[in-house]
Amino acid sequence: MNERISHVGLRDKVRTAEEAAELIHHGDVVGFSGFTGAAYPKALPTAIAERAKAAHARGDDFAIDLYTGASTAPDCDGVLAEADAIRFRMPYQSDPTMRSKINGGSLLYADVHLSHSARQIATGVYGDIDVAVVEVTRITEDGHLIPSSGVGNNVEILDKAKKIIVEVNAWQSLELEGMADIYRVRSKVPIPITDTGDRIGATYIDIDVNKVVAVVETDAPDRNSPFTPIDECSQQIASNFLGFLEGEVEAGRLAYDQFCMQSGVGNVPNAVMAGLLDSKFENIKAYTEVIQDGMLDLIDAGKMTVASATSFSLSPDAAEVMNEKAAHYRKYIITRPLHVSNHPEVIRRMDLISSNGMIEADIYGNINSTNVTGTRVMNGIGGSGDFTRNAIASTFISPSTAKGGAISAIVPFASHIDHTEHDAMVIITEYGIADLRGLAPAERAKRVIKVAHPEYRPLLEEYVERALKGKNVHTPHDLSTALSFHQRFEETGSMKP
Amino acid sequence: MNERISHVGLRDKVRTAEEAAELIHHGDVVGFSGFTGAAYPKALPTAIAERAKAAHARGDDFAIDLYTGASTAPDCDGVLAEADAIRFRMPYQSDPTMRSKINGGSLLYADVHLSHSARQIATGVYGDIDVAVVEVTRITEDGHLIPSSGVGNNVEILDKAKKIIVEVNAWQSLELEGMADIYRVRSKVPIPITDTGDRIGATYIDIDVNKVVAVVETDAPDRNSPFTPIDECSQQIASNFLGFLEGEVEAGRLAYDQFCMQSGVGNVPNAVMAGLLDSKFENIKAYTEVIQDGMLDLIDAGKMTVASATSFSLSPDAAEVMNEKAAHYRKYIITRPLHVSNHPEVIRRMDLISSNGMIEADIYGNINSTNVTGTRVMNGIGGSGDFTRNAIASTFISPSTAKGGAISAIVPFASHIDHTEHDAMVIITEYGIADLRGLAPAERAKRVIKVAHPEYRPLLEEYVERALKGKNVHTPHDLSTALSFHQRFEETGSMKP
């Protein structure tokens, strides 16, 4: 008997993944748990993929619509995409196989602000969900679900689902119980969070137990990628970001014990957090999407007092540490539904400084986060819009070039725009800080070009000169060469002439 | 003795506009009241403009930085721009003279989300304000200011100002007192509005009376433009918008007594409100930026129960009616600081449906609200981003063409983007409704092209066909012709080939 399934009725519902997958049919709308490589179902995706492959081998159609919290992992999005088992996907993904299906046109993908995704699922824009498949740490006597390493859109998906399949994952620490703070956002009701660490809900998700059609036992790890070692460029960007924070302190807009961070995932954020370890900042708080290795280090060092997120994005090593010390870390860490972690109401209230990566920025501060050369989607906007728009200061951090210098992160005209000139406040590369707040576009261009790679600066300056010959010079552009960097890259493999 | 100045100390500060203007110097940062042709100072702008002209005639420099709530009027932004008295302007304008100075490069303009503008002024991103010039209906015995026909950024400007000049305008009805609800947004504190009509603050703005350096008496009307009669195209767009609302009711996402509106200003919104008069919708509420003629009609008809905004945008006739019947209308109308009227927290909580105009939409749902052919700024983003991002459903409404058909409102690639594909949910023209929610880009393109003008549809379809020949078809684009509509317009005066 599995001690993680305390509800008597649900013990009778234990099935194999293959049996449970039989309950999912072609055309179904399916909601999965899962957010950034954590808390996604470990068994059903492969079982559904096998079911799809068998159907396709018979010449039958088999494809589902899949909604999650955010990205999952190769053994979830990856196997399903490989099996052509998905017709439509939302609101975020980052899997290489899935990406190539999307860009190839065989998988439809709606790239949605995460805070919108929760609200749209809850209010029925997408209609009902046929089946929810949600990983948990355990099921209580009352049939309540204890979230595993993330919450994401689980509450909204479970509420909307006609049928529920629960995966009980023995790999997830039982001591994660108490970390989650489950709250339903309601129309006309303020979300009563007034500090990052406030708990406003329950430690479990209450569901209609009668909707549960299967319980599947698993014992498999979350699959996050290890980080690569911090390189010199990341270090320099991190140092510039810390310089920006110091500037905010100098300007009287921030105190050393007042920094509340939101941070995207990756090498540069990792370097930033390493830098914060040695900084003057204390009592650092995070109101963000995912818990990262660097935050555990900051907590261990006594520099970070609380981190609120919706999920983990930990390296395999850090995930093991978390599993061993969850009872310790849950004193400092809260996981919330993304409807709360990404809600503009709370984000704006927290006066946080956001920090996200980008594909490119144009000289006026428009940011492309999603589509390389305007057409090839990478991952998606995720929560970057939720945080950028509502941060007290929004920053975008990126190396000034990619692909060994063949791509400039600073271009004349962004080939796709996810964050507009009205949203991006500060752009930081290894070459410095472009603080665009309170500036007209023409003034911004000068600052942005200064943080471009030196090899690209003359090209960008020439563009501005050419654009200034136009009739209108509020946002100077020469439309005939606005996209020339991208066209050159498509033709020659490099943005350099 | 002016009975509108009840504070004894401030009676001694009464000065002529010319005397008061002497207190404003070259290089000063000046904050004005004013929002959409209402509540702006009526005397100081001309006096400052004269001071600037005299200085320039002497060969001296004279230019100020000017912050407001939003646009003002010809006798404010217009006269100052004409006199080259402004170096830098934020966060919004709509004056023809000012626009031409901005586009000509002699006036710097930062086009800012209105909700950001309030927060940035309050938190000191722009530093201190040297002088605030604020129009009021009257000054109370305690030195409190009673707002006139709008609030805008007055609270934040007055709080940050080192010196204050008050204009007391006898044209404004004394019975406006009680309409304003003055509340300061604070860090870490929920805004306690749970329904559109909630009053959470004071009827006056409390200031440091010692900062007042002059009180100027005026008697001049707000200068809003009259509306042009509703034409057939506007009528058809309005009818389509009402069809969209009916569809939301059918889908169970809206009830006939549940509609909360935000609406931009203009002929189409006017036609929408006229249409609502004859609709099944009752108990209509508005949580919006400005009170428009159509809202007064809806209130008069008993269809609208409450309207919350930050200012008026009334035709001269309606403004006269308001002045006569302010005591009546203040039972239904609340004017708030724009920091509250435009705050994402409250907007999202109200589950409102937003409706704003646009310059153009691209086939994937990116919206250009500000820059014609990417370079010539018209007005600015104003609050459209605040409402679009946080509405439960965001709509953009526009005729399918402009300039007698020479400009298509639907283009392959937006020449400037103010609202991204992640934000614009529904696009409505006289040709129908393109509901883009939950769709991948390729699916969206089909719907958007259907609401383009029939003359432009084949061109747009050809573009998509060409774009689909590329390697990546998630967001299909042919970069070499992406901006071809705009280039053709610049070369020939028409987007048609």
Interface residues (C-beta under 8 A of the other chain):
Chain A: F88 M90 I102 N103 G104 G105 L108 Y109 A110 D111 V112 H113 H116 R119 Q120 T123 G124 V125 Y126 S187 K188 V189 P190 I191 P192 T194 D195 A251 G252 R253 H343 P344 E345 R348 R349 M350 D351 N366 N371 T373 G374 T375 R376 V377 I381 G385 R389 N390 I392 F413 S415 H416 I417 D418 H419 T420 E421 H422 D423 R437 G438 L439 A440 A442 E443 A467 L468 G470 K471 N472 V473 H474 T475 P476 H477 L479 S480 A482 L483 H486 Q487 E490
Chain B: F88 M90 I102 N103 G104 G105 L108 Y109 A110 D111 V112 H113 H116 R119 Q120 T123 G124 V125 Y126 S187 K188 V189 P190 I191 P192 T194 D195 A251 G252 R253 H343 P344 E345 R348 R349 M350 D351 N366 N371 T373 G374 T375 R376 V377 I381 G385 R389 N390 I392 F413 S415 H416 I417 D418 H419 T420 E421 H422 D423 R437 G438 L439 A440 A442 E443 A467 L468 G470 K471 N472 V473 H474 T475 P476 H477 L479 S480 A482 L483 H486 Q487 E490
